[in-house]
Amino acid sequence: MPTYDFLNEKDNVEFEAFFSIKEKEEFLAEHPHIRQLPPSQVNIVSGTGKMRNDDGWHENMARLAAANPNTPLADRVGGRSPKDAKTQAAVEKWRKARRNSV
């Protein structure tokens, strides 16, 4: 849950409170003399480069691709030998030609 900054306009007193978003909205609805102040600090999170998945992720994706060989996942992830890929491409070419001739 985030910490919010508020201003009590009756007393001109600033304070912090720790609320969920829903609790903050309810609090502001119940107390019209209190308004939320803009954040004094904005946390910007950024990466330092390309995100990389670990080997466990790649193994899991390869296992799923092997279990489902004729899916876009198998085409994208691989896990097939070059011979299997060429055979699949030839079969797809034959099927496409057959569909067009009929």
C-alpha positions as CSV (number, residue, x, y, z in Angstrom):
1,M,0.0,0.0,0.0
2,P,1.3,3.4,-0.8
3,T,1.9,6.4,1.4
4,Y,0.0,9.6,0.5
5,D,0.6,13.2,1.4
6,F,-2.5,15.2,2.4
7,L,-3.3,18.8,3.4
8,N,-5.9,19.7,6.0
9,E,-7.2,23.0,4.6
10,K,-8.9,23.9,7.9
11,D,-5.7,23.9,9.9
12,N,-3.2,24.2,7.0
13,V,-1.4,21.1,8.3
14,E,0.3,18.6,6.0
15,F,0.4,14.9,7.0
16,E,1.2,11.5,5.5
17,A,-1.1,8.5,5.6
18,F,-0.7,4.9,4.6
19,F,-3.9,3.7,2.6
20,S,-4.9,1.3,-0.1
21,I,-6.3,3.2,-3.1
22,K,-9.9,2.3,-2.1
23,E,-9.3,3.4,1.5
24,K,-7.8,6.7,0.3
25,E,-10.8,7.4,-1.9
26,E,-13.2,6.7,1.0
27,F,-11.1,8.9,3.4
28,L,-11.2,11.8,1.0
29,A,-15.0,11.4,0.4
30,E,-15.6,11.4,4.2
31,H,-13.3,14.4,4.8
32,P,-14.0,17.1,2.2
33,H,-11.7,19.6,3.9
34,I,-8.7,17.4,3.3
35,R,-7.1,17.2,-0.2
36,Q,-4.3,15.0,-1.5
37,L,-1.0,16.7,-2.4
38,P,1.0,15.7,-5.4
39,P,3.8,13.2,-4.5
40,S,7.0,14.8,-3.4
41,Q,9.1,12.0,-4.9
42,V,8.3,10.0,-8.0
43,N,10.0,6.6,-8.3
44,I,10.9,5.7,-11.8
45,V,11.8,2.1,-12.4
46,S,13.6,1.2,-15.5
47,G,15.8,-1.6,-16.7
48,T,19.4,-1.4,-17.6
49,G,19.0,-3.6,-20.7
50,K,17.1,-6.3,-22.3
51,M,15.2,-8.6,-20.0
52,R,16.4,-12.2,-20.1
53,N,14.6,-15.3,-19.1
54,D,16.6,-18.0,-17.3
55,D,17.2,-21.5,-18.6
56,G,14.3,-22.9,-16.6
57,W,11.9,-20.8,-18.7
58,H,13.5,-21.9,-21.9
59,E,13.4,-25.6,-20.9
60,N,9.7,-25.2,-20.0
61,M,8.9,-23.5,-23.3
62,A,10.9,-26.2,-25.2
63,R,8.9,-28.9,-23.4
64,L,5.6,-27.3,-24.3
65,A,6.7,-26.9,-27.9
66,A,7.7,-30.6,-28.1
67,A,4.3,-31.6,-26.6
68,N,2.5,-29.5,-29.2
69,P,4.6,-29.8,-32.4
70,N,2.2,-28.3,-34.9
71,T,1.5,-25.0,-33.1
72,P,2.8,-21.5,-33.5
73,L,4.6,-22.0,-30.2
74,A,6.6,-24.9,-31.7
75,D,7.4,-22.8,-34.7
76,R,8.5,-19.8,-32.6
77,V,10.4,-21.6,-29.8
78,G,11.9,-24.4,-31.9
79,G,13.0,-27.5,-30.3
80,R,12.9,-29.1,-33.7
81,S,15.9,-30.3,-35.7
82,P,16.6,-28.6,-39.1
83,K,15.4,-31.8,-40.8
84,D,12.0,-31.6,-39.0
85,A,11.6,-28.0,-39.8
86,K,12.3,-28.6,-43.5
87,T,9.9,-31.6,-43.6
88,Q,7.2,-29.5,-41.9
89,A,7.7,-26.7,-44.4
90,A,7.5,-29.1,-47.3
91,V,4.3,-30.6,-45.9
92,E,2.7,-27.1,-45.4
93,K,3.7,-26.2,-49.0
94,W,2.1,-29.4,-50.4
95,R,-1.1,-28.8,-48.3
96,K,-1.3,-25.2,-49.6
97,A,-0.8,-26.2,-53.2
98,R,-3.4,-29.0,-52.8
99,R,-5.9,-26.5,-51.3
100,N,-5.4,-24.1,-54.2
101,S,-5.8,-26.7,-56.9
102,V,-9.1,-28.1,-55.6
